[in-house]
């Protein structure tokens, strides 16, 4: 049997790229002393001849001196860090370059020069193998470089699957070495592909190995059968010219935490879900459309917030939508803040600053902006005021899209329910939304499947657009497997009471705007007293301390404790610090355990005040919780942080309240 070599894998890869319309060249032929030299030295990363030719084709109205200015802006390094330089050049790729030049009639022209023809009629696609680079005396030769118009936008590093020492991890380490030794090749880089000939992964410039993800589909409809070479799928699925351009233009985002900048590219499930959703949006908003865009179900933890941002950016950029207004709708203030934070970090992608509407009049004002916008608000803003039978019209524009987070929730309903006490009909918020926005279209995003008995969600939003379930997410490494361990501190309740409690407690949320919390208060209070009994909480505290200390001795990380009420949160905290007093600190920047909950200064007991505070306090604790190196190890919550909060270092959750269905799914995804 003939042994497959790394060179063989390289040749097959180039053949696939050739079939996708890429020209193929051999690196040594293009070298300074090669057969057809295109580089003056081995330090030249950009293929300047191809770049100038492409600029002239794409921008034929511009004189030679303007082309020279553009080349200088691209070749000169302006930022001190590689990732910031990459961000600068990505912006030039996507937004174009502002130039000024003199026209033949002597007038000065302000114009935009494009490095890429996004219609793909004038682009130069080139794949080069064995492209030798010498930088600061470091001599390296990446396996395959991908150039568009002379700009190195892709890098493929291959290892031989037949060599037991050549792994996909080795390919990743090789790329990391390139970043240290020959960083100039990454100034314009858009995607990194690594493979050992069998496995293949895609990642961004800042991604660690765990963030290099598989690409399971070529066309976005059919998932590659098991046994299909992953390298073949990823080359055909990513390096398809149309998809490659879309990845650069619509599915790349930079985010900063104030200290570091990260580059994020969409996973295949996000990429194709958005592409399908945009098509459905154009159809739904058209003159004959039914205003139901559909529902995207992507399992918890698979990047739903970013998915929504990618969708928003793509819809805004779609000419057929004619500068749409997007209303991002949640049913909780903390979820609104979290999602707003994600979109704010993606302002380059959505090309504007998102806005939050705190009341009806702000909503009306923002909706009147003809140039569109992205508006965040909560569904409770669409509750009619006292004395109103219907919610008043806010706008009758047709290019308004309502993006509903967690669209399975029961309040999105058209049907009226009879209040037996008052005899009045109470409508779901969907009716109020339709009254306010009669011509708007609706799309729903959910992290859990729509239940078979749920008629509201399809009635409001339509059918599934895309599904990415937990099995695929675990297989892809987008989420991790969940292991359940039963640790019971028993309650003496009959089965019927427990079943009723499951439903009733699910309705009690930490940060609701309406008065719904009062409806089940009597029964809830009785059970809360049993769950929060001092002797029981002493057992729970001792069990958590013992289990968590054993857990972090084997695997360092963090944990979350979910309690039934704010009172129990405080009481359990007190029991835990009796056992471990050194975990306590009144300073929010110190201490190993904290409570995260809202408060009411006027009504809460004084001893609760140290555990409540402003949004700034919660943001500080969130930052500490996400930092693996921070001393904060345990957080106690009731409902906050159970949705929309992601902390990869948080590996253990202690649930001491009745949870089921989508609420449980959201919690364990943290």
N, C-alpha and C positions, 0 to 999 in steps of 0.2 A: 504493500500500500504506500503510495507517495505521501510523504510528509508535507503538510501545509506550512508554508513559511510566512513570516510577516510581510515579505514582499508580495506573496500571492494574495494576501488579504488586501494589501494596498491596491494591487492591480484590479481586483474585483470591485473594490470601492470606486475606483476611477471609471470602470466600465459602467457601473450604475449611474454615476454622475453624468457621464457622457450621454446616457440614455435619457437623462432629465434635461438635456439641453446645455450642459456646461461644456465649454471647450476644455480640453485636457492638455497639460504641458508637463514636461519633465524639468524639475528644478535646475539641474546642471546645464541644460540647454539655454536657460535664461540668465545664467550667471554672467559676471563681467567678461569671462573668457570663453563663454559657451558658444554653441552654434548660432543661436539667435538671441544675443544679449539684450536684456531689457533693464539691466541694473548697472549703474556706474561702479558700485561697490557692494560688498556683502552686507554693509550696514544699511543699504537702501531697503526699506520695508515696503513702501508704496511703489507701485509700478507707474511712474510719473507719465510715461508716454501714453499709457492707456487712460490714465486719469484726465490728462489734457484733451485727448481725443473725445472722451465721453462728455466732458464739460462742454465742449464745442458743439457736439451733436444735440445735447439736451437743452442747451442755452444758446441757440444760434444767433440771437440778437445781440449778444455781448461781444465787445471787441477783445482783442488779444490781451491788452493790459488789464482788463477786468478778470479774465481767466487767470492771469498771473497772480492777481490779488487773492483769488479764491484758493489757488494752489498753496500760496504762502500761509493762509489761515488754516489749512488742513495739515500742512507739513510741520508747522511750528508748534512745539509743545508749550502750552500756556498755564497748565495747572500743576501744582507741586506733587500731587498724588496721582497714581495710575487710575484709580477708579473715578476721581473727579475729572481727569482728562478724558476718560472714556465717556463720562456723562456729557461733557462739553461737546464732544464730537458726535455723540448720538443725537443730541439736540440739533446740530447742524445737518445731520442726515435727514432727520424727520421734518424739521421746520424750514430747511433751506438756509442760505447764507445771504445776509443783507449786503448789497454792493451798490456802489455809486460810480457811474461812468459818464463820459461825454458822448453824446450822440453825434451823428454826422452833421446835424444842423447847428451844432454848438451848444445845445441845451444839456443840462445835467439831468440824468435819469437815475432815480432810486428804484432798485429792482431786487428781486429774489432769485438767487442762483440755486439750482438743484444739483446735488451730487448724484442722485438716483432718479431715474424716470420711473415713477410709481405705476405707470401704465405698462411698463416693461416692454416698450417698443424699441428703445435705444440703448439698452444696457449691455454691458460686456461681462459675460459670465465665464469665469476661468477657475479651474481646479488644478493645483500644482503639487506634485509630490517632491519630497526631498529638497525642500526649499531652505538652503543653508543661510543662516544669519550669524553674523559676527558683531557682537556688541560688547564694548568694554573688555575686549579680548576673550569673551565667552563665545565659543563656537558651538552652535546647536542647529539641529535639522529636524523640524516638525515633519510628521509623516505626510499630511495633506493640508494645504492652505487653500481657502476658498476666497476668491477675489470677485468683487463686483466693481466694475469701472476702475480697476487698479487699486481698490481699497481692500485690505485683508479683513473680511468680516466674519470668517469662520475658520476654525481650526479643528482638525480631526487627528486624534492620537490613537494609534492602533498597537495592539500587542498580539502575539501569536498564541492562540488557545492551545496549541500543541505543546507549548513550553510551560511546564508546571510552575516555573518561576515568573512567568509573564502573565500578570493578572490585570483585571480592569482597575483594581486599586493601584497597580503599578502605572497604568496609563494616566490615572488622576495625579499621582505623585510627579510624573514627568511633566504634566502641564503646570503644576505648582512650581516646579524647578524653572520652567521657562519664564514664569512671572518674575522670578528673582533674577535670572541671568540675562534674559533677552526681553525685557518688559515692553519694548517698543512695538512688538507684534500685536499687542493687545490694545493699543490706543483706540483703534476703530472696531475692535472685536464685538460681534453681536452674539454668537453662540459658540459653545465648546462641545464637541462630541468626543466621547472616549469609548473604546471597545477592546475586548480581548479576542475578537473574532466570533464569539458566541453572544455574550452579554454586550449590551450597548446602552449608554446613558447620555443625556443632554443636560448641560448646566450653564450657569452664567459665570461671569468673570469673578464674582465674589462667593460663589456657592462652595460650601464644604462638600465632602464626598457624599454625605447623607442626602444632600440636596440635588445631587445629580440623579435624575429620574429617567425611567424608561419611557419610550414613545411607542405605544401599542397599536397604532393605526396608521394606515397610509392615506385613506380618504375621509376619515372622520366618521364613517358609518359602520364599517366592519372592523372589529377587533382582530388582530392577527392571531391565527390559530397557534396553540401551544406547539412548540417545536419549530416554528418559523424562525429563521435566524434573525435575532434582534437587530443586528447591524443592517441587514437588508431593509427591515421595516423603518428604522430611524433615518436611513439615507433617503428612502423614497417618501417618507412622511414629513421630514423637516426640510430637505434640500430641493423639493419641488419648488420651482422658481416663485410661483404665486404665494405659496405658504411661507417661504423664506422671507419675502418682502413684507408680508403681513406680520410675521413675528417681529421684525425690526420696527415696523411703523405703529402697530396697534397692541402688541403683546409684550412689551418691555417697559419696566417701570423701575425708577430709582427711588429708594427711601433712605432716610437718615434718622438715626435715633438721637441726634445731637452730638454724637461722638464719632460714629462710623457711618459710612454710606454703603448701601447694599444695592446690588443690581438683581432684579427678579425678572425671570421670563416665565411665560405661562407654561403649565403642563399641557399635555395633549388633551386631557379632559376639559380643561378650561378653554383652550384654543378653539376646539371644535364646537363646544357648547355655545360659546359666544358667536361664532360664525353662523350657526344654525339659528340662534336667537335673533340675530340682526335680520336675517331673512324673514323670520316669522313676524318681527316687529314691523318691517316695511309692509308686509301683507296685511297685518291687522289694522294698521293705521291708514291704509289706502281707502279710497272712496267706497269700495265695496266690502271693506274689512269688518270683522265682527268685534273688534276692539279687545279680543282675547289673545294675547301673545302666547301664553302658555306657562308652564311650570318647569323649572330646572331643579331636579333633586340631586344634589351632590352631598355625600355623606359628611357628617360632622368632622372637622379637622382637616378637610381636603382643600382648604383655601377658598371658602365661599365668599368671604369679604372681598378678596382680590378679584375673584370671578366677577362679582358685581361691578367692581371698578373697571375691569377690562370691558365689560358689556357697556357700561356708561360711556367710556371713551369711544368705543366702536360706533355706538348709535349716534353720538354727537357728530362724529366725522362722516356719517353717511349722508351724501347729498340729498337723497330722496326724503330724508326726515326734515329738511329745511329748518335748521337751527331749533331742535326740539327743546322743550323743558322737561326735565326728569325730576319726579318727586320720589324721593327715597323714603319709604314709610316703614316705621317700626312700631311696636306696641309698648315700648318701655323707654324711659328717658336715658337709662344707662346704655341701652343698645343703640339708641340714636347717637349718643356721644361717641361710642366706640366705632361705629360705622362711619360717622362723620370724620373721625380721626384718620381712619384708613383712606378715605377719599381725599382728605386734605393732603396727605403724604403723596397722593397720586395726582397732584394738580397738573403736572406736565402732561399726563396721559389724558385727563379730561379737559385740558386746555382752559381751565378757569378755576376760580376759587369757589368751592361749594358754599352754600348759605344755609343757615338754620332759621326756620320760621317758628317763633315762639307763640304766635297767636294767629287768629283768623285774618286779621287785617294785614299782617306781614305776609301771609300766604298770598292774599289777593294782590298785594303790591308786587311781589316777586313774580307771580304768574303773568302779570301784565307786561313784563319785559319781552319785547318781540324778538330779541336776539337769543332767547333761550336761557338756560341755566340749569344748575343742579341744586335742588332744594331738599333739605332734610326736615322731617317733621314726624310727629307721632300720630297714630291713628285717632287718638282721643281728641285731637284738634277738630275732627270732623263730627263731633257729637253736637247735635242741635242745642242751642241755649234754652234756658227755661222759657217756656211759652211758645217755642218754635216747634211746629209739627214737622217741618222739613228743613234740611240744611240749605242755605241760600247758594245761588250760583256764584262760583269764583271765576271761572273762565269757560268759554265754549270752544276754545282752540282745539284743533284736531291733532296737532303734533305735541301732545302732552302724554308722557308715558309714566305711569305709576309703577315703581319698583318696590314690591312688598317683600320685606324680609320675614322669614318663617311664615310662609303663606298658608300653612295648614291650620293656623289658629282659628278657633271657633268664631271669633268676632267678625271675621270676614264673611258675612252672610247676607243674603237678600231677604230671607224669610223673616217674618215677624213672629215674635213670641208673646203670648198673652201673660201679662202680670196678673196673677190670680187675686192679689190684694187690691190693686187699683183698677183692674179691668182694662188697662191700657195696653196697646200693642207696642212692643219694643223691637225695633229693627236692628239688624246687624249693620256694621259700619259700611259694608259694601253699598248698601242703598244710599247712605249719606254721601259716600264718595261719588256715586253716580249723579246724585243731585247737584253736588258741587262742581263736578267735572264731567258733564254728560258726554263729551266726545273723546275723553281720554282713553288710552289703551292700558291694559294691565298685564304685568309679568310678575310671576311669583318665584321666589327662591326659597328652598327649604333644605334642611339638613337631614330630614327624616321623611320616610315615604308617606304619601297621602293614604290615609286609612280607607278601607273599602267602603265604610259607611259614611264617609265624608262627601257630601254632595255640594258643599259650599265652595270648596277650592276649585274644582273644575268649572262650576257655574260662573265664578268670578274671573278666573284666569285662563281657563282652557285646559288642554291636555298637556302631557309631558313633552317637553322639547328635548331634554337630555337627562339621562340617569347615570350616575356614577356611584354605585353602591359600596357598602363597606367591604365586601369581599374583594372587589377590584382595587379598592384603595389600599388594603393590606397587602395584596399581591404586588402592587406597584411601589410599596414603601411610602405612600403618601400619608398613611396613618399606621399606627402600630397595633398589634393584637392587644386585646383587653383580657385580663385575668381576674376572675371574681373569687373572693374569699369571704365566706359567711362568718361573721363574728357577731353573735347576737347578745344583746342585753334585753331580755324579753319583757314584753308588755302583756298584761292580762286584759286582752280585748277579744270580743267574739269576732268571728270571721266577717259577718255582715258589716260590723262597725269599721273594720279595717278596709273593706272594699269601698265603703262610702267615703272614708277618709282619703283614700287615694285620689278620688275625683275632686273632693272639696279642697284639699290642701293645694292641689295643682293650680287652683285658681288664685291662690294667695301669693302675690309677687311683691318683691321688695320695693319696687319703685313705680308702681302704677300711678296713673294720674286720676283715675276715676274712684268712686267710692265703693267699688266692688268688694274690697277687703272686708267690709262689715257684714256681708250677707251670711256668711257661714260662721260668724264669730263665736256663737255660743257653743256649738259642738266642738269646734276647733280648740277653744279655750280649755274644755274639759280634757281633751286628749293631750294638749300641750302640757298641762299640769302633770299628767302621768309620765310623759316622756321626759320632762324636765325635773323630775323628782331628784332631790339631793343625793340620796343613796344610789340611784341609778347612774347619775352623772359621775359620781365618784368611780363607779365600775368602768364606765366608758372612758374616763380620763386615764385611768391606770392602764387599760387595755391599749389605748392609742399610744401612750408614751412608750410602753414596752415594745409594741409592734413597730413603731416608727424608728426607734433607736436601733432595733435589729435590722430594719430595712436599710437605713442609710449606712450602717456599718458594712453592708454587703454591696450597696449601690448608692452612691451619693446622689442626692436629689432633693426634691421638695414635696410637700403634701398639702392637701386641702381637706378641711373638715366641713361638712355640710350639715347644719342644724335646722331644727324645725321653726325656731323663732329667734328674734333678737335677744330676748331674755335668756334663752338657753345658750346662745352664743357667748354671752357675758359670763353666765354661770359655769359653763364648761371651761372657758378661759381661766377663770379663777381656780377651778379644781386642778387644771393642768399646771399652773404656776405654783400651786402648793407643792406639787411633786417635783417641779423643776423651776425653782425661783430664779435661777440665772437666765432663763429664757425670756424673762419679763424686762421691759423697758418702757418708760413713759415717753421716750424720744422716738418719733416715727422713723428716724434714720438708724435706729439701733433696735436690738431685740430679735429673738429667734421666732417669736410667735406674735401674730397680730389678728385683730378682727377687722373685717371690711364690711361696713354696713352704713346705711344712712341713719340720720338721727333727727330729733326734734327737740331743740334746746328748751322750749317751753314746757314740754310734757314728759321728756325722758328723765329717769332717775339720775341724780348727779354722778353716780359711779359709772354710768354708761358713757359720759361725755368724752372720756379719754379714748374711746373706741369709735367715735363718730367724728365727722368733720366734713370739710369741703371736698369738692372734686379734686382740688390740688393735692389733698392728702391721699385720696384714693389713687391718683396718678402716680404719686411718689411710691406708694406701696406696690402698685402694679409694676413699676420699674424695678423695684427691689426683688419682687417675686420672679420676674423674668431673668434676673441676673444669676447665673449658676454660682457665682463667686460671692454673692451677698449672704450675710449671716441669717437673713430671714428664711426660715425653713418651713414654717407651718402658717397657713392662714385659715381663719374660721369665717364662714359666710353663711348667710341664710339663702339668698337667691342671687345676690350680685356676684358677678364673675362666672356664673354658670353658663352664660351664653356670651359669645363674642370675645372672650378672653383666652389668649393662647400663651402658654408657657411650657415650652418643650421640656424644661428641666423638672417640671412637676409630674412625678411618676406615680403618686399614690393619692387616692381619694377615699376619705372615710365618710360614708353616707349614713347619717343618723336622722333621717326623715323619710316619710313615704314618698317614693318617686317611681314613675313609670312612663312608658311611651316616649314622646319626643322630648319631654323634660329631662328624663334620664339620659337619653342619647346625647343631648346637648351638653349635659354636665360631664359625662365621661370623656367627651372630646377635648376637654381643657388640656 
